[in-house]
């Protein structure tokens, strides 16, 4: 989940020297091994990983992250991260034909009112807004309700041929969700998401949730982070790099001159993007 943009009404205060405490829950590569999906269901065309041999992106691999607008497939990078609902199997296959790995973006910790399965989420698990229009936090303690819905979404990613999953809104316990979610609840839920992805032969990234990286680095295959440079948090991602796992990182408000040197030193895969996450990018 991207950190919500500051309202124009507050801009004058910021310019005058006032500060606004950041929301702790922002929004919202080449590789290792290939192989075949060990989970049930029809196998999509193309090579799929065998159980335990899913793709594992290495530190420093370049990437493109596009979640809005007409997909630009011309960016010469080995990894694309795109919306799982908005793109079909043919799009994923086309990216594979061009030699790209493809990551399936999903919101796993928040409800989105425009998704085709939105009506399947009972009101009892839908909480407060997370700062983005049409999105509300989920009660991740209710795995009895959410697990089958998550499984169906991950089946979709697998059946379209995605190599990996980027599950978003994975740090609700640090936000005002409307539910008494604790750190232990978040760990349990995040590990559930990782297990479900692995059961379907896909790798999975830990989105933000910096405080729980030491506990979760062994469960996830890469990390996705927003604005760690702006909030002086990038060193917290070191456990992933030390484990030989990529950290896909984006900034929205800093020029590349402010963070690329540190990104190269830390071996992060860093981009400057606009908040709408269209095709435009500036890589380190």
Buried (B, 14 or more C-beta within 10 A) or exposed (E): BBBBEEEEEEEEEEEEEEEEEEBBBBBBBEBBEBBEBBBEEEBBEEBBBBBEBBBBBBBBBBBBBBBEEEBEBEBEBBBBBBBBBEBEBEBBBBBBEEEBBBBBBBBBBBBBEEBEEEEEBEEEBBBEBBBBEEBBBBBBBBBEBBBEBBBEBBBBBBBBBBBBBBBBBBBBBBBEBBBEBEBEBBBEBBBBBBEBBBBBBBBBBBBBBBBBBEBBBEBBBBBBBBBBBBBEBBEBBBBBBEBEBBBBBBBBEEEBEEBBEBBEEBBBBBBBBEBEBBBEBEBB
